[in-house]
Amino acid sequence: MDYNTINNSMQKEISDIKACIEKYLESDIALIEKVSKYIIDAPSKKIRPILVAIIGKALNLDKKKSYKLAVIIEFIHTATLLHDDVVDLSGKRRGKDTVNKVWGNEASVLVGDFLYSRSFEIMVELDDMEVMKILAHATNTIAKGEVLQLTCVDQVETNIDEYLRVIQYKTATLFEALCECTAVLANCDSETRKNLAMYGRNIGLAFQISDDVLDYAAESNEQIGKNIGDDLSGGKITLPFIYAFQNCSDSKKEILKDIIQKRKVEDFLILKEIILETNAMEMTHSKAIEYVNLAKENVGVIENTEVANLLTFLADFSIKRKR
């Protein structure tokens, strides 16, 4: 099975979600519509809304509710990307120039705010207080994760627990929320709801750890849709760096400290060499596999074999993808 298998099996749902996204992007202010469509239409696997559709299908959730939840999740995610790119001074996203590079920081932040607020308008349409509670908490947690990551910038002695807390807040929280909200809207029992929420958290952690591996494994900017070395230039301390710092010699530790302090992209190859020689990539990949295996255990609550297979594939895909 490959990712095209999912696209083929969920073609109708993907098409309907896209139409729903376009409907909710409509605005009487041209710049809002233009900027929103620019980033949402950029090449992307749309794994989050597709995950909502897959689980919704498994639970026989009303399609209108499923699609609205998918749009909410995609809008929240996109809003965080727009804000992230301003904070990180990023120039590339999904293989295209970032919104802040094309239209400026002001447009990027304000359109991000529009998408956040639009997502809450759609939440009201769902008319489910428990869903509102989960998603309100999730957006707050994501914001806390952004601030927490900021406190770790340039901190070479950041440990694994601190790193995992950052990515759980920033990335895994939204995966967890979308899975749990789908279960809530489908009136699932508490055990199914709990396992789906944990599936989301585990796949989210694996997904982000895999992203951090790709930052060092990618052979071109096009492969990862952003500029190689962006994490270095932003002073971000990710898991491959943490493992390398923990397992290198004292002299190499000084080199790593110097590289992070200077944030020069031209030092990326030196950093990558140290990461490779300390087996940090392998250790990072092993950590991602731990979360994939936990996610697969959570899939046991899904009785529909076809859907369970898709969810299992998505768990594996989160660490096997090349972009």
MARKE-428431 format. One line per field, with one value per residue (C-alpha): residue number from 1; y, z, x. Coordinates in nm, 3 decimals, m for minus. Layout:
BEGIN
n	c(NUM | ...)
Y	c(Y | ...)
Z	c(Z | ...)
X	c(X | ...)
// end
This chain:
BEGIN
n	c(1 | 2 | 3 | 4 | 5 | 6 | 7 | 8 | 9 | 10 | 11 | 12 | 13 | 14 | 15 | 16 | 17 | 18 | 19 | 20 | 21 | 22 | 23 | 24 | 25 | 26 | 27 | 28 | 29 | 30 | 31 | 32 | 33 | 34 | 35 | 36 | 37 | 38 | 39 | 40 | 41 | 42 | 43 | 44 | 45 | 46 | 47 | 48 | 49 | 50 | 51 | 52 | 53 | 54 | 55 | 56 | 57 | 58 | 59 | 60 | 61 | 62 | 63 | 64 | 65 | 66 | 67 | 68 | 69 | 70 | 71 | 72 | 73 | 74 | 75 | 76 | 77 | 78 | 79 | 80 | 81 | 82 | 83 | 84 | 85 | 86 | 87 | 88 | 89 | 90 | 91 | 92 | 93 | 94 | 95 | 96 | 97 | 98 | 99 | 100 | 101 | 102 | 103 | 104 | 105 | 106 | 107 | 108 | 109 | 110 | 111 | 112 | 113 | 114 | 115 | 116 | 117 | 118 | 119 | 120 | 121 | 122 | 123 | 124 | 125 | 126 | 127 | 128 | 129 | 130 | 131 | 132 | 133 | 134 | 135 | 136 | 137 | 138 | 139 | 140 | 141 | 142 | 143 | 144 | 145 | 146 | 147 | 148 | 149 | 150 | 151 | 152 | 153 | 154 | 155 | 156 | 157 | 158 | 159 | 160 | 161 | 162 | 163 | 164 | 165 | 166 | 167 | 168 | 169 | 170 | 171 | 172 | 173 | 174 | 175 | 176 | 177 | 178 | 179 | 180 | 181 | 182 | 183 | 184 | 185 | 186 | 187 | 188 | 189 | 190 | 191 | 192 | 193 | 194 | 195 | 196 | 197 | 198 | 199 | 200 | 201 | 202 | 203 | 204 | 205 | 206 | 207 | 208 | 209 | 210 | 211 | 212 | 213 | 214 | 215 | 216 | 217 | 218 | 219 | 220 | 221 | 222 | 223 | 224 | 225 | 226 | 227 | 228 | 229 | 230 | 231 | 232 | 233 | 234 | 235 | 236 | 237 | 238 | 239 | 240 | 241 | 242 | 243 | 244 | 245 | 246 | 247 | 248 | 249 | 250 | 251 | 252 | 253 | 254 | 255 | 256 | 257 | 258 | 259 | 260 | 261 | 262 | 263 | 264 | 265 | 266 | 267 | 268 | 269 | 270 | 271 | 272 | 273 | 274 | 275 | 276 | 277 | 278 | 279 | 280 | 281 | 282 | 283 | 284 | 285 | 286 | 287 | 288 | 289 | 290 | 291 | 292 | 293 | 294 | 295 | 296 | 297 | 298 | 299 | 300 | 301 | 302 | 303 | 304 | 305 | 306 | 307 | 308 | 309 | 310 | 311 | 312 | 313 | 314 | 315 | 316 | 317 | 318 | 319 | 320 | 321 | 322 | 323)
Y	c(0.000 | 0.357 | 0.701 | 0.691 | 0.394 | 0.619 | 0.896 | 0.649 | 0.491 | 0.830 | 1.022 | 1.126 | 1.240 | 1.433 | 1.610 | 1.698 | 1.830 | 2.047 | 2.195 | 2.257 | 2.431 | 2.657 | 2.745 | 2.855 | 3.052 | 3.285 | 3.643 | 3.989 | 4.094 | 3.985 | 3.964 | 3.721 | 3.485 | 3.518 | 3.453 | 3.172 | 2.985 | 3.039 | 2.837 | 2.586 | 2.503 | 2.450 | 2.090 | 1.899 | 1.551 | 1.698 | 1.411 | 1.574 | 1.626 | 1.288 | 1.129 | 1.288 | 1.147 | 0.797 | 0.775 | 0.936 | 0.672 | 0.395 | 0.532 | 0.604 | 0.972 | 1.203 | 1.331 | 1.696 | 1.686 | 1.498 | 1.750 | 2.049 | 1.902 | 1.837 | 2.203 | 2.323 | 2.114 | 2.226 | 2.593 | 2.569 | 2.390 | 2.644 | 2.934 | 2.793 | 2.763 | 3.125 | 3.241 | 3.000 | 3.133 | 3.486 | 3.380 | 3.158 | 3.408 | 3.121 | 3.171 | 2.838 | 2.634 | 2.335 | 2.408 | 2.766 | 3.106 | 3.166 | 3.406 | 3.643 | 3.651 | 3.727 | 3.957 | 4.050 | 3.962 | 4.167 | 3.974 | 3.640 | 3.708 | 3.862 | 3.595 | 3.337 | 3.511 | 3.501 | 3.124 | 3.073 | 3.274 | 3.111 | 2.769 | 2.869 | 2.989 | 2.643 | 2.485 | 2.674 | 2.523 | 2.175 | 2.269 | 2.030 | 2.175 | 1.881 | 1.936 | 2.307 | 2.222 | 1.984 | 2.220 | 2.531 | 2.344 | 2.218 | 2.566 | 2.697 | 2.405 | 2.465 | 2.829 | 2.716 | 2.481 | 2.768 | 2.967 | 2.663 | 2.603 | 2.966 | 2.915 | 2.621 | 2.814 | 2.794 | 2.583 | 2.305 | 2.114 | 2.074 | 1.717 | 1.458 | 1.510 | 1.884 | 1.823 | 1.569 | 1.813 | 2.078 | 1.852 | 1.702 | 2.052 | 2.190 | 1.895 | 1.593 | 1.795 | 1.869 | 1.506 | 1.397 | 1.652 | 1.563 | 1.193 | 1.251 | 1.502 | 1.255 | 0.996 | 1.247 | 1.349 | 0.979 | 0.918 | 0.657 | 0.488 | 0.615 | 0.334 | 0.397 | 0.771 | 0.727 | 0.493 | 0.714 | 1.018 | 0.830 | 0.706 | 1.070 | 1.172 | 0.885 | 0.934 | 1.307 | 1.249 | 1.002 | 1.247 | 1.535 | 1.322 | 1.198 | 1.560 | 1.630 | 1.335 | 1.463 | 1.797 | 1.616 | 1.331 | 1.540 | 1.585 | 1.900 | 2.185 | 2.046 | 1.715 | 1.871 | 2.178 | 2.422 | 2.534 | 2.278 | 2.419 | 2.622 | 2.458 | 2.550 | 2.911 | 2.932 | 2.788 | 2.500 | 2.206 | 1.888 | 1.523 | 1.440 | 1.732 | 1.625 | 1.269 | 1.396 | 1.636 | 1.363 | 1.114 | 1.316 | 1.407 | 1.721 | 1.882 | 1.812 | 1.953 | 2.283 | 2.276 | 2.214 | 2.499 | 2.732 | 2.624 | 2.684 | 3.021 | 3.146 | 2.994 | 2.996 | 2.777 | 2.712 | 2.518 | 2.277 | 2.013 | 2.012 | 1.969 | 1.692 | 1.510 | 1.504 | 1.386 | 1.102 | 0.989 | 0.968 | 0.753 | 1.023 | 0.963 | 0.596 | 0.673 | 0.935 | 0.693 | 0.430 | 0.678 | 0.747 | 0.372 | 0.350 | 0.588 | 0.417 | 0.086 | 0.249 | 0.397 | 0.054 | m0.084 | 0.191 | 0.089 | m0.233 | m0.057 | m0.014 | m0.307 | m0.213 | m0.407 | m0.187 | 0.131 | m0.029 | m0.115 | 0.246 | 0.378 | 0.127 | 0.237 | 0.604 | 0.522 | 0.356 | 0.632 | 0.895 | 0.766 | 0.615 | 0.920 | 1.096 | 1.443)
Z	c(0.000 | m0.073 | m0.013 | m0.351 | m0.220 | 0.044 | m0.206 | m0.437 | m0.164 | m0.021 | m0.350 | m0.295 | 0.062 | m0.037 | m0.315 | m0.081 | 0.186 | m0.071 | m0.178 | 0.187 | 0.243 | m0.056 | 0.071 | 0.410 | 0.256 | 0.079 | 0.196 | 0.083 | 0.136 | m0.165 | 0.013 | 0.273 | 0.006 | m0.209 | 0.071 | 0.228 | m0.100 | m0.178 | 0.120 | 0.141 | m0.230 | m0.202 | m0.257 | 0.061 | 0.155 | 0.374 | 0.617 | 0.899 | 0.718 | 0.545 | 0.887 | 1.003 | 0.696 | 0.744 | 1.112 | 1.042 | 0.779 | 1.020 | 1.285 | 1.042 | 1.131 | 0.938 | 0.645 | 0.692 | 1.048 | 0.937 | 0.663 | 0.889 | 1.146 | 0.870 | 0.763 | 1.121 | 1.167 | 0.835 | 0.915 | 1.262 | 1.118 | 0.836 | 1.079 | 1.285 | 0.969 | 0.876 | 1.222 | 1.239 | 0.915 | 1.054 | 1.380 | 1.201 | 0.919 | 0.676 | 0.302 | 0.179 | 0.274 | 0.083 | m0.202 | m0.253 | m0.125 | 0.214 | 0.253 | 0.459 | 0.181 | m0.087 | 0.100 | 0.416 | 0.785 | 0.845 | 0.591 | 0.714 | 1.079 | 1.007 | 0.763 | 1.018 | 1.268 | 1.014 | 0.973 | 1.351 | 1.399 | 1.101 | 1.251 | 1.569 | 1.369 | 1.213 | 1.558 | 1.661 | 1.361 | 1.491 | 1.808 | 2.036 | 2.357 | 2.414 | 2.071 | 2.146 | 2.475 | 2.310 | 2.025 | 2.246 | 2.472 | 2.169 | 2.020 | 2.357 | 2.396 | 2.047 | 2.140 | 2.460 | 2.252 | 2.031 | 2.336 | 2.489 | 2.168 | 2.175 | 2.521 | 2.384 | 2.092 | 2.101 | 2.421 | 2.322 | 2.646 | 2.582 | 2.685 | 2.521 | 2.763 | 2.695 | 2.321 | 2.339 | 2.540 | 2.272 | 1.985 | 2.180 | 2.235 | 1.889 | 1.662 | 1.838 | 2.014 | 1.691 | 1.576 | 1.915 | 1.909 | 1.559 | 1.644 | 1.974 | 1.826 | 1.552 | 1.821 | 2.021 | 1.719 | 1.645 | 2.005 | 2.071 | 2.405 | 2.635 | 2.551 | 2.176 | 2.232 | 2.453 | 2.209 | 1.907 | 2.096 | 2.186 | 1.828 | 1.720 | 1.980 | 1.894 | 1.518 | 1.570 | 1.771 | 1.511 | 1.232 | 1.387 | 1.480 | 1.119 | 1.001 | 1.212 | 1.051 | 0.703 | 0.782 | 0.782 | 0.539 | 0.255 | m0.056 | m0.184 | m0.079 | m0.313 | m0.128 | 0.202 | 0.059 | 0.254 | 0.269 | 0.404 | 0.717 | 0.826 | 1.170 | 1.211 | 1.105 | 1.351 | 1.636 | 1.679 | 1.887 | 1.744 | 1.837 | 1.595 | 1.744 | 2.101 | 2.041 | 1.864 | 2.148 | 2.409 | 2.229 | 2.086 | 2.235 | 2.442 | 2.151 | 1.919 | 2.181 | 2.158 | 1.780 | 1.808 | 2.057 | 1.821 | 1.522 | 1.706 | 1.842 | 1.498 | 1.309 | 0.977 | 0.710 | 0.563 | 0.883 | 0.813 | 0.656 | 0.962 | 1.187 | 0.962 | 0.970 | 1.351 | 1.356 | 1.118 | 1.296 | 1.633 | 1.488 | 1.597 | 1.289 | 1.373 | 1.735 | 1.626 | 1.382 | 1.659 | 1.883 | 1.603 | 1.561 | 1.932 | 1.877 | 1.555 | 1.741 | 2.016 | 1.752 | 1.596 | 1.935 | 1.957 | 1.617 | 1.778 | 1.875 | 1.507 | 1.395 | 1.024 | 0.885 | 0.577 | 0.786 | 1.048 | 0.768 | 0.644 | 0.995 | 1.037 | 0.702 | 0.805 | 1.120 | 0.912 | 0.651 | 0.917 | 0.942 | 0.597 | 0.388 | 0.197 | 0.210)
X	c(0.000 | 0.117 | m0.031 | m0.208 | m0.407 | m0.560 | m0.625 | m0.799 | m1.011 | m1.112 | m1.148 | m1.510 | m1.445 | m1.132 | m1.321 | m1.610 | m1.373 | m1.196 | m1.530 | m1.616 | m1.281 | m1.341 | m1.688 | m1.559 | m1.271 | m1.512 | m1.471 | m1.573 | m1.212 | m1.009 | m0.673 | m0.807 | m0.939 | m0.628 | m0.378 | m0.583 | m0.619 | m0.250 | m0.133 | m0.420 | m0.393 | m0.015 | 0.102 | 0.022 | m0.094 | m0.371 | m0.315 | m0.516 | m0.849 | m0.811 | m0.764 | m1.090 | m1.267 | m1.123 | m1.218 | m1.555 | m1.623 | m1.529 | m1.764 | m2.051 | m2.034 | m2.268 | m2.061 | m2.156 | m2.023 | m1.712 | m1.634 | m1.691 | m1.453 | m1.198 | m1.217 | m1.180 | m0.866 | m0.717 | m0.785 | m0.629 | m0.325 | m0.286 | m0.317 | m0.030 | 0.182 | 0.118 | 0.221 | 0.517 | 0.664 | 0.665 | 0.829 | 1.083 | 1.151 | 1.087 | 1.105 | 0.969 | 0.663 | 0.522 | 0.761 | 0.638 | 0.744 | 0.584 | 0.293 | 0.507 | 0.766 | 0.505 | 0.265 | 0.455 | 0.436 | 0.122 | m0.085 | 0.050 | m0.040 | m0.380 | m0.494 | m0.379 | m0.606 | m0.890 | m0.852 | m0.844 | m1.161 | m1.332 | m1.258 | m1.440 | m1.739 | m1.761 | m1.729 | m2.042 | m2.222 | m2.136 | m2.323 | m2.135 | m1.997 | m1.760 | m1.601 | m1.571 | m1.400 | m1.150 | m1.062 | m1.042 | m0.800 | m0.605 | m0.554 | m0.442 | m0.199 | m0.057 | 0.008 | 0.181 | 0.393 | 0.505 | 0.614 | 0.782 | 0.976 | 1.086 | 1.237 | 1.439 | 1.591 | 1.973 | 1.957 | 2.198 | 2.141 | 1.769 | 1.685 | 1.462 | 1.172 | 1.169 | 1.177 | 0.892 | 0.683 | 0.730 | 0.626 | 0.338 | 0.202 | 0.283 | 0.205 | 0.055 | m0.216 | m0.404 | m0.384 | m0.513 | m0.795 | m0.915 | m0.933 | m1.110 | m1.356 | m1.449 | m1.522 | m1.729 | m1.940 | m2.000 | m2.114 | m1.846 | m1.798 | m1.525 | m1.281 | m1.300 | m1.271 | m0.964 | m0.788 | m0.857 | m0.728 | m0.410 | m0.377 | m0.381 | m0.124 | 0.110 | 0.090 | 0.142 | 0.459 | 0.590 | 0.502 | 0.698 | 0.999 | 1.004 | 0.997 | 1.305 | 1.483 | 1.393 | 1.554 | 1.889 | 1.814 | 1.666 | 1.875 | 1.703 | 1.474 | 1.208 | 1.200 | 1.091 | 0.916 | 1.132 | 1.493 | 1.739 | 1.897 | 1.593 | 1.597 | 1.963 | 1.913 | 1.623 | 1.827 | 1.579 | 1.697 | 1.543 | 1.587 | 1.874 | 2.070 | 1.991 | 2.111 | 2.424 | 2.505 | 2.453 | 2.678 | 2.966 | 3.303 | 3.359 | 3.543 | 3.248 | 3.009 | 3.196 | 3.163 | 2.789 | 2.750 | 2.935 | 2.723 | 2.396 | 2.509 | 2.617 | 2.320 | 2.506 | 2.347 | 2.691 | 2.773 | 2.487 | 2.712 | 2.942 | 2.638 | 2.502 | 2.837 | 2.839 | 2.477 | 2.559 | 2.875 | 2.696 | 2.414 | 2.170 | 1.953 | 1.910 | 1.826 | 1.572 | 1.411 | 1.389 | 1.207 | 0.957 | 0.899 | 0.810 | 0.518 | 0.410 | 0.385 | 0.179 | m0.053 | m0.101 | m0.208 | m0.470 | m0.613 | m0.741 | m1.066 | m1.166 | m1.380 | m1.385 | m1.087 | m1.043 | m1.033 | m0.808 | m0.566 | m0.572 | m0.501 | m0.219 | m0.078 | m0.097 | 0.098 | 0.370 | 0.357 | 0.429 | 0.786 | 0.843 | 0.755 | 1.031 | 0.880)
// end
